[in-house]
Amino acid sequence: MMLPVRTVIVDCAGVRSEAEFWERYLRLTDAEGAGYFGRNLDAFWDALNGAPGWPGECELLFTNAASLAEFRNGRFLEGLQRIADESDLVRVVLS
């Protein structure tokens, strides 16, 4: 029998910068190696594959993700969605 996976909800409402987004992610996931996490999309991809910032076995649910569309003219949210689509070890959902 497979044990239920924990869901970590990262509410993106009110996030005003990428730095604030990464701080919220690290705080809510209690990520392993957080001090070495690069706080960017490349580092996030690496973290989902076991590098610093690894959230553990979980599902990441980013709520109110549309609020991130203003970062880098939408490229930040697009990159986050691409990672969500391609992640195998950690399920990432944007809502």
Backbone as CSV, one residue per row, in Angstrom:
resi,resn,N_x,N_y,N_z,CA_x,CA_y,CA_z,C_x,C_y,C_z
1,MET,0.844,-1.181,0.000,0.000,0.000,0.000,0.891,1.248,0.000
2,MET,0.539,2.194,-0.882,1.304,3.433,-0.973,0.787,4.430,0.050
3,LEU,1.700,5.017,0.811,1.310,6.011,1.802,0.941,7.315,1.108
4,PRO,-0.010,8.055,1.665,-0.353,9.337,1.071,0.847,10.288,1.117
5,VAL,0.989,11.048,0.065,2.073,12.018,-0.019,1.594,13.313,0.614
6,ARG,2.462,13.955,1.351,2.065,15.228,1.956,1.960,16.295,0.869
7,THR,1.033,17.179,1.051,0.861,18.308,0.132,1.320,19.563,0.844
8,VAL,2.205,20.295,0.188,2.672,21.579,0.710,2.009,22.658,-0.139
9,ILE,1.225,23.507,0.505,0.540,24.585,-0.196,1.341,25.863,-0.033
10,VAL,1.737,26.421,-1.173,2.462,27.694,-1.190,1.514,28.704,-1.824
11,ASP,0.934,29.553,-0.991,0.003,30.568,-1.481,0.809,31.748,-2.005
12,CYS,0.664,32.023,-3.283,1.441,33.082,-3.929,0.754,34.447,-3.856
13,ALA,-0.424,34.507,-3.259,-1.126,35.786,-3.119,-0.273,36.751,-2.305
14,GLY,-0.121,37.936,-2.805,0.636,38.957,-2.080,2.136,38.881,-2.243
15,VAL,2.641,37.913,-2.982,4.080,37.821,-3.220,4.474,38.969,-4.145
16,ARG,5.418,39.790,-3.712,5.770,40.995,-4.453,7.079,40.897,-5.225
17,SER,7.832,39.813,-5.031,9.110,39.683,-5.733,9.493,38.208,-5.816
18,GLU,10.414,37.919,-6.715,10.910,36.548,-6.809,11.585,36.140,-5.512
19,ALA,12.319,37.048,-4.899,12.985,36.737,-3.627,11.966,36.333,-2.568
20,GLU,10.855,37.046,-2.522,9.804,36.716,-1.551,9.179,35.357,-1.872
21,PHE,9.016,35.061,-3.167,8.494,33.759,-3.578,9.386,32.639,-3.070
22,TRP,10.703,32.770,-3.301,11.629,31.710,-2.875,11.678,31.584,-1.368
23,GLU,11.623,32.694,-0.654,11.607,32.626,0.808,10.367,31.878,1.302
24,ARG,9.237,32.152,0.680,7.993,31.470,1.070,8.107,29.973,0.774
25,TYR,8.620,29.623,-0.407,8.810,28.214,-0.772,9.690,27.504,0.259
26,LEU,10.820,28.096,0.576,11.759,27.459,1.502,11.164,27.315,2.897
27,ARG,10.468,28.339,3.353,9.888,28.299,4.701,8.794,27.245,4.798
28,LEU,7.923,27.180,3.809,6.786,26.266,3.884,7.166,24.814,3.619
29,THR,8.219,24.581,2.836,8.626,23.208,2.558,9.642,22.694,3.561
30,ASP,10.264,23.591,4.321,11.368,23.211,5.211,12.402,22.425,4.400
31,ALA,12.771,23.006,3.263,13.617,22.351,2.265,14.995,21.993,2.816
32,GLU,15.458,20.815,2.412,16.803,20.368,2.777,17.839,21.221,2.044
33,GLY,18.871,21.617,2.733,19.934,22.395,2.116,19.505,23.783,1.700
34,ALA,18.536,24.354,2.389,17.984,25.660,2.007,19.051,26.741,1.915
35,GLY,20.061,26.671,2.752,21.119,27.678,2.730,21.949,27.650,1.459
36,TYR,21.895,26.554,0.736,22.665,26.412,-0.501,21.792,26.533,-1.750
37,PHE,20.494,26.708,-1.549,19.554,26.799,-2.661,19.760,28.111,-3.406
38,GLY,19.834,28.054,-4.734,20.163,29.215,-5.545,19.062,30.232,-5.768
39,ARG,17.848,29.959,-5.337,16.733,30.897,-5.431,16.487,31.405,-6.848
40,ASN,16.409,30.460,-7.785,16.042,30.763,-9.165,15.429,29.506,-9.770
41,LEU,14.907,29.624,-10.976,14.202,28.497,-11.587,15.122,27.318,-11.871
42,ASP,16.361,27.579,-12.277,17.302,26.477,-12.504,17.568,25.715,-11.211
43,ALA,17.759,26.457,-10.125,17.995,25.821,-8.826,16.752,25.060,-8.360
44,PHE,15.562,25.581,-8.692,14.325,24.899,-8.323,14.233,23.554,-9.043
45,TRP,14.542,23.542,-10.335,14.546,22.284,-11.094,15.510,21.294,-10.439
46,ASP,16.703,21.772,-10.118,17.693,20.909,-9.475,17.176,20.400,-8.131
47,ALA,16.529,21.291,-7.364,16.002,20.917,-6.045,14.960,19.811,-6.159
48,LEU,14.138,19.879,-7.189,13.107,18.858,-7.364,13.701,17.511,-7.736
49,ASN,14.988,17.512,-8.039,15.699,16.284,-8.367,16.738,15.933,-7.308
50,GLY,16.589,16.490,-6.104,17.399,16.094,-4.970,18.509,17.032,-4.555
51,ALA,18.698,18.132,-5.255,19.752,19.101,-4.919,19.286,20.000,-3.765
52,PRO,20.157,20.916,-3.299,19.734,21.831,-2.233,18.411,22.515,-2.569
53,GLY,17.550,22.574,-1.566,16.205,23.093,-1.750,15.175,21.994,-1.917
54,TRP,15.647,20.718,-1.848,14.767,19.544,-1.978,13.635,19.640,-0.965
55,PRO,12.384,19.614,-1.452,11.254,19.731,-0.531,10.853,18.410,0.122
56,GLY,11.524,17.336,-0.242,11.133,16.018,0.249,10.051,15.444,-0.638
57,GLU,9.649,14.237,-0.322,8.577,13.611,-1.092,7.278,14.311,-0.757
58,CYS,6.741,15.009,-1.734,5.531,15.775,-1.500,4.905,16.181,-2.825
59,GLU,3.761,16.778,-2.713,3.137,17.474,-3.826,3.227,18.949,-3.476
60,LEU,3.712,19.754,-4.402,3.761,21.203,-4.204,2.572,21.817,-4.917
61,LEU,1.741,22.513,-4.183,0.587,23.185,-4.749,0.792,24.685,-4.581
62,PHE,1.041,25.359,-5.698,1.217,26.812,-5.697,-0.132,27.433,-6.034
63,THR,-0.813,27.978,-5.023,-2.109,28.608,-5.244,-1.905,30.082,-5.588
64,ASN,-2.894,30.653,-6.255,-2.829,32.047,-6.693,-1.584,32.325,-7.525
65,ALA,-1.184,31.322,-8.305,0.042,31.425,-9.103,-0.045,32.512,-10.166
66,ALA,-1.244,32.867,-10.596,-1.389,33.906,-11.615,-0.783,35.230,-11.162
67,SER,-0.683,35.428,-9.857,-0.097,36.673,-9.346,1.389,36.785,-9.670
68,LEU,2.003,35.684,-10.089,3.434,35.703,-10.431,3.664,36.141,-11.875
69,ALA,2.598,36.352,-12.642,2.715,36.682,-14.063,3.435,38.006,-14.304
70,GLU,3.452,38.872,-13.323,4.110,40.170,-13.510,5.638,40.071,-13.425
71,PHE,6.160,38.980,-12.887,7.611,38.842,-12.761,8.214,38.518,-14.124
72,ARG,9.194,39.287,-14.517,9.910,39.105,-15.782,8.968,39.007,-16.981
73,ASN,7.959,39.854,-16.989,6.999,39.898,-18.103,6.388,38.535,-18.397
74,GLY,6.099,37.780,-17.362,5.440,36.492,-17.515,6.382,35.305,-17.671
75,ARG,7.658,35.568,-17.909,8.597,34.454,-18.136,8.828,33.621,-16.880
76,PHE,8.747,34.240,-15.709,8.919,33.485,-14.466,7.815,32.437,-14.323
77,LEU,6.571,32.864,-14.509,5.439,31.940,-14.392,5.504,30.875,-15.478
78,GLU,5.883,31.248,-16.685,6.033,30.268,-17.767,7.083,29.221,-17.414
79,GLY,8.198,29.666,-16.856,9.252,28.739,-16.448,8.794,27.815,-15.334
80,LEU,8.062,28.372,-14.390,7.536,27.568,-13.288,6.553,26.525,-13.818
81,GLN,5.725,26.904,-14.785,4.773,25.960,-15.374,5.501,24.862,-16.140
82,ARG,6.554,25.216,-16.855,7.332,24.220,-17.593,7.938,23.202,-16.629
83,ILE,8.460,23.686,-15.521,9.023,22.790,-14.511,7.927,21.887,-13.950
84,ALA,6.761,22.467,-13.682,5.640,21.677,-13.164,5.262,20.571,-14.147
85,ASP,5.273,20.893,-15.423,4.903,19.917,-16.449,5.923,18.793,-16.575
86,GLU,7.194,19.090,-16.312,8.264,18.128,-16.552,8.752,17.385,-15.311
87,SER,8.349,17.828,-14.128,8.843,17.229,-12.891,8.312,15.810,-12.713
88,ASP,9.225,14.886,-12.432,8.841,13.495,-12.220,8.840,13.078,-10.754
89,LEU,9.807,13.549,-9.978,9.929,13.105,-8.595,8.980,13.817,-7.645
90,VAL,8.733,15.078,-7.911,7.842,15.876,-7.076,6.717,16.396,-7.963
91,ARG,5.494,16.153,-7.562,4.367,16.679,-8.338,4.206,18.161,-8.002
92,VAL,4.179,18.989,-9.044,4.052,20.432,-8.887,2.776,20.860,-9.604
93,VAL,1.907,21.563,-8.892,0.635,22.000,-9.446,0.525,23.510,-9.246
94,LEU,0.156,24.216,-10.318,-0.096,25.647,-10.231,-1.594,25.863,-10.353
95,SER,-2.140,26.618,-9.430,-3.584,26.913,-9.520,-3.834,28.369,-9.195
